């Protein structure tokens, strides 16, 4: 049994990957960028958290992306917590698990400081493997922005609205326009607040206005 990629504390929970079934009703999508980030994390750190599997049918109720990434990496086993519950309860847990993680916000100033520290302390680690592209990381690492500018995120009617503490608010149509402008500026398709801040700073500098 090949379990060397699983943390020793989790190995008693190991089961063959071929025995688990991806959730056919999983409401979370895993695109190529997401799966690449998961694969990079697994290769670097191994499996440190168990997935959750429903006893009935061995359906994965938490960790579908990790299972997909493990299979792509050629892993043979996964550590899993098995739960004996009906389909409705299992589906409710899956939604709760995804949604509660999604509702968390980034502390953008702390994130930029942590990324800067990782560049120094882990020079062998490619930070782009964390799921941000180069332009997003460049914007996030402009830490001088965070001394007098606070960026917050909130979701409203399924769309992202960002606000800056200078009483500038972005509506959904404005976010769409900003996203298009970000692509034209070479930032890629992103509505990350850090990217929006970087664009604002670039525009201010080009106009000779740093206020």
Buried (B, 14 or more C-beta within 10 A) or exposed (E): EEBEBBBEEBBEBBBEBEEBBBBEEBEBEBEEEBBBBBBBBBEEEBBEEBBBBBEEEBBBBBBBBBBBBBBEEEBBBBBBBEBEBEEEEBBEBBEEBBEEEEEEEBEBBEBBBEBBEEEEEEEEEEBBBBBBBEBBBBBBBEBEBBEEBBBEBEEEEEEBBBBBEEEEEBEEEBBEEBBEBBEEBEBBEBBBBBBBBBBBBEEEEEEEEEE
